[in-house]
């Protein structure tokens, strides 16, 4: 952002020329992939840098310029191609279906037509991480410096984002290993722009050259899309905010306390035998909702529901839970009554759990489960709306899974900072472990509390190790 701030202060042609030279490959390559036409890609590139010149002074110090340029290119391409996109998408889908049966096809040839659509479906932080790693070829240490996080966290963020991108690509008909996707992006996502384009863009954007009608129209449409995107974000942020006397007051359940909900799974007909915290909690008397595989008539139910589940403080909520394919139940001998009993399918397949009517916000999902044998680990996949949050599993070896001391990755896993939108379901799938069994023993749902100062609090209680 140093060059951007320098240009905003001086409006220097030389400084803007340097900005264009540094980033034009990224912008033009993305535009070319999305437009599929050199003339359209050139118009998009011009529009993006003209917008940069106009908005340079308004960009904040935390802006990651390559990610901002990539996102603006997406807006510009979307505005230009919205009339053509549906037809092209149908054609690409047919092409991708046939290409799946051609193992010798270059991965980039499969990836390029749908990459930017899939990237657009990712969250901002995931997309930024991938742009820095595979478009800008930054190291984990450089990414960590840009995002102001630790290098290890940067590496995990890139790996997690790559997994999410792969899931999106599969939905678009491209099934490639993550390593192939990473390699293809690193080698091909940014290519040299046509000769003379950088000089032309600099002349138009920073020096006030004459701009064609098509580019002028494109700039207006792109700025409109960018404004709409900001308004949607602002609406989401302010949905739970009241303005009282000029002060922002964030409204949360439980009179400002962190919202926590617990669910115990097992064979009993009565209430849960569990009370108080597990790996997290609020008090020694925390309430646990109970899902039983018992149908109340002496049989076992393959599908069941819990409605109006209670928060940990006992207050009734609108949150519901449905559970499919979990008629079996067994124990692993652990001392904790929640963790001891688990439910599982009586035949092959996975367990599907869907949470509905969670208040919008950011959540940590704690999932507990292990069978009575060492290799019967719990394997869990979670998605919020259409956003895949990946897969995690409990310990598959060692005897620590029976311990009464909670350890992350041993008896439970946590999906952290999962965004949940209003009216969007959260789907948790218990997958079959290496031993061939899917299972779940318990669940904790902790909603973050974000105060006026932007700090994040979580449920009180034991700190996960």
N, C-alpha and C positions, 0 to 999 in steps of 0.2 A: 504493500500500500504506500510505500515511500514515494514512488513515482506519481501515483495518483494524487497524493497530497501536494506534491511539488507542482504538478500541472494545475490543480485547483487554485493554487496560490498565484502562479505566474502566467497561466494559459500559454506556456511556452510550446511552440511547434516542435522544437527538438525533443522536449520531454515526451510529448504525445507520440512522436515518431518512435521513440524507444519503447513506449507501452505497446504500440501496435506491433512492432517487430517481435517483441517478446511473446505476445499472446495470440497473434493472428492465426498461427497454425492450429491451436486448439479450437478457436471459434469457427474457422473455415471448415475444418474437418468435421466438426459436429453438424454444421449447416449442410455440408455436402451429403452426409449420411442421411439426414432427415429430408432434404429436398430432392436428392437424387438428380439434380440438374445443376450444371456449373453456373448458369446465369442466375438462377434462383439463389444458389448458395452465396454468390457474390453480393446480391442484394441484401441477404440476411446479414452477412458479415459487415457490410457498410452500416446497416441499421444499428447493429449492436455497438459498434464503436462510436457512432454518433450519439447514441444514448449514453454511453460512458462519458463522452466529452461533456454532455449536458448535465449529468448527474454526479460528476466527480466530486464536487464540493459537498454533496449530501451523503456520500458514503461514509459510514462510521469506521472508527479505527479497528474494530473487530471483524470487518468484512474480509473474507478470503476471496481475493480478486478472481483467481481462476474459477472457483465455484460460482461466483456471481456472474462472470461472463458466460459460463456454461449454461446457467439457469436462464439468463437473458436470451441466449441463442435459442433455447428451447421455446421460450415465449414467442420470439420472432418467427420461428419455424411453424409453431402451432397456428399463429395468426395467418400466415401465408398459405398454409396447406390444409386448413380445416375443411375446405370444400373437396379436397382430393384424398384426405387421410383415410376415410372409411373404405373407399374403393381400393386404395393401395393396401390397406390392412388385410382385406379379404384375399387379394391376390398373393400377398406375402404368406398368409396362413396356408394357402394351398401349396405354395412352393416349399414352405418349411415342412409340411407333412410328408412331401415326397423326398425332401432332402434328408429326413431322419433315417431313411433306408439306404443312404449313400455314405458308408463309413469313411471313404477316402476323401470326402470333400474338405477343403480347407476350413478350419473352424471359423476364421474371420468372415468367410463368405456366408456362413450361416448366421453369424453373430451381428454383422454390420446392419442389416436391414431392420432389426428389432431392438438393437442395443439402447438407443436413446428413449424409446418407448418404455423399456424396462427400467432404465435409470430414472425416468420421471416418476415412476411409481414408488421409489424409495423415499425415505425421510431425508430431510435436509442434511443431517449430520452423516448419515450413511453415504449419501451421494457425494458430499464434500470429501470424505475420506477416500473414496474410490477415485475421484478426480485428481486429488493430490498424489495418490500412489501410482495410478496407471496412466493418467493423462500427462501429469507433470513429472512423473518418475522420481518422486520424492522418497527419501529413506524414511524409516519409521521414526528416527530421531528428528528429522526435518518436519515430519507431520506432527509429531508431538509438540515441537516448538510453535508451529502455526496454530494448533488447536489448544495449546496451553495445557497439555496433559502429559502424563508419563509415557516413556517410549513403549513400555509393555502394554499400557492401555491403548496406545495408538495402534500397535500391531493387532491386538484383539479386536479393535473397532474395525479395522480393515478386513480382517478375516470374517467377522460377523456380517459386515456389509456385503462381502463377496458371496457369502452363503445366501443372503436375502436376494441378491441380484440373480443368482442361479435359479432360485425358486421362481422368480418373476419370468425369467427367460423360458423356463419349462412351460409356463402358462402360455407363452407366445409361440410354442412349438419348437423351441431350440433346447435340446437336451444334451448339454456338454458338461464334462467334469469341470470342477472349479479351477483346476490348474490350467486347463485349456482356455477357459474364459480369461483368466488373469494374463496368460501369455499372449493371447490374441489382442487384448486391450493394450498391453504395454508396448507391443510391437507395431500396432496399426492405428490406435485411436487418434493420434495426432500426427498428421502428415504435412509436408511442406506445402504452403499455399502457393497459388499460381504467381509467376513472376510479375511484378508490377502492381499486384493488388495492395500490398502494404502501403506503397506510396500513394495510390489512389484513395485508400481509406483515410490516411492521414490528411490529405488535401481536403477531403470532403468534411471530415469530422472536426478537425481542429482549426482549419484555415478558412472554413466557410465557403467551400466550393459549391457550385450548383448541384443540387440533388435531384434525381429523377422523380417523377410523380409516384412511381411504384414504391420507391424507397421511402418517400415522405409518408405515403399511406401506411406502409409497413411500420414505420416508427410510431405513428399514432396508435395503431392497433396493438403493438407490443407494449407501449407505455400503459395502455388501458388494461391489458392483461396483468401487468405487474401491479397496478393499483388494485385491481380486483383481488389478486392473491394476498396483498397486504391487508385489505379489508377483511377477508375471510380469516386470516390469522388473528387480527385484532379482535374480531367477533368471538373467536374461540377463547382468547385470553380473558376477555371481559365478561364472558357468559356468567361467571360466578362472582362478579364483583359489583358491589353497591357503592355509589358515591354518596357519602354522608358528610356534609360540611366541608367538602373538598378533599376528604380523606378516603382512600381506597380500602375497603374492608372486604377481605376474602371470606366467603361464607362456606363453611365445612360442616359435615355431620358431627354430632356429639359435642356441640357447643365449642367448636374450634379444635377439639382433640383429633388426633390422627384416626381415620376410619380403619378398623381392623375387623375382618370377618374370618371365622374358622369353620372348617368342615371336616368331620370325621366319617370314615367309610368303614362298614363292617357288617356282621351278620345279626346283630341284636335287634329286637323289636322295640326296645325302650329307648330312652335318651342316651346320649353319649356318656361314657364313663370318664371322659377326659374333661378337666377343668384347668384353667390357668394357661401359662405360656408354653410354647414349644421352643423352636429356634428363635421366635420373636413373640411378643405378647405385650399386654398392658398391665394386667393385675393377676393376682393369684386365683381369681374367680372368673377369668375370661370364659364367656359362653362359647360352646361348640355346637354347631348344627350337626345333625346326624343323618347320614344317608345309609339306609339298610337295604341289603339285597332281598330281605324277607318281604313277601307280598301281603302279609297279614292273614293269609289263609292257609299257612303251612307249606307254601311253595316259594319258589325263587323267581324274582322278576328280572327279565332281560333289559327292560327299559323302565326308568323311574324318574320322578321329578321332585324337587324341593321348591316351594314357592314362599315368597316373603321371608327369606332367611333373616336371621338376627345378626346384628353387629356384636362384637365381643362384649359390649356393655349391656346386651340384652334387648336393645331397641330393635323394633321390627323395621325391615327395609322392603323395598320393591324388588330386590335382587332375587333372581331365580336360577336354578341349576337343573339341567337335565343330564342323565347318565344313560348311555347305551352300551349294551353288551358286557354287563358285569354281574352275572347271577351267582358266581362262585365266591366263596370267602374262606380264608384260612389264616393261621397265625404264624408268626416267626419266632415267638418266645421272648420278645423284647419286653422290658418292664413297663414302658409307656403304653397306656391302654389305647391310645390313638394309633401309635406306630405298630403295635403288635398285630392287630387285625387289618387285613387288606382284602379288597375285592378283585376279581379277575374273571375273564371269560371262561366258560366251561368247554369251549371249543376254540378253534383258531380265530385269529383276528385281534383287533385293538379295542380299547375302551375309548369312547368319545364323550367328553364332558363339555357342555356349553353353558356359559354364564351369561345371563341377560340382565338388562336394566341396571348395570353398574353405573354410578354417577361418573360423568366425564372427569378425566384427570389422569394422573400418572401413578402407576401401581408397581409393587413388587409382588410376584406370585411365588409362594413357597410350596413345593410339592414333595410329599413324603411317600416312600415306599421301598420295600425290599422283601423278597420271599424268604422262605425258611432255609434256603440253600445259598451257598456263597455266590454262585453265578446268576442268581435270580434278582438282578438289579432292576430298579425302576428306570424306564426310559420315557422321556416326556417331550412332546412337541407342543408349542404354544403359538397361537396367532390371535391378533386383535384386529377385528374386521378383516381386511384383506392383507394385513401386514404380518408376514411370517417372522417370528422372533427366534427361530432356530430350535435345536434339539439339545437336551442335556440328560445325563443319567447319573444315578447314584452308584456307589461302589460296587464293582464286579469281582473284587478279590479282597482277601484279608478278613479279619473277624470284627473290624470296627463297626460294622453295620448293626451290631446288637448292643453297642455301647449306650449307656444312659446319658452320655455327654453329646450334645448335638454338634455335629461337624458338617460343614458345607461340603457337598460332594460325596459324603459317606451315607447318611440316612436321608438326605434331602438335597434338592437343587433350588435355585432361585433365578427367576427371570426378572431382571431389574429394570426399572424405569420404562415400563411398558405403557405407551399412551393408549388410552381408551376414550373413544369419541362417543358422544351422546347417541344412544340407540344402537350402538355397534356391539355385536356379541364377541365374547372371548371364547375361543375354542381350545381346549386342552385335550391332547390325544396321548393316552398311555400306549406306547408301542411295545411290541414284543421284544424282550431282552434276548441276549445270546442263548439263554436257556429255553427260549420259545414261549415265554409267558408275559402277558401284559398285566400290570397291577397298579393299584393306587390305595394308599392308606389314609392320607390326610392332605389338607390344603389350607394355607393361610393367604389371605388377600389383604395387603397393607397399602392403603392409599396415602400418598405423600401429602404433606401439608406445606404449601408455599406461602410464606408470610409476605408482608408488605415489602420487606427488604430483599425479597427474592431468595432467602435461604430455604433449604429443604429440610423438613423434619420427617422422621419415620417413627413407627410404633416403638414405644419404650420397651425395655426388657433385655434379655440376654443378647449380647452382640454375636452375630454369626461368625464362626471361625473358619 
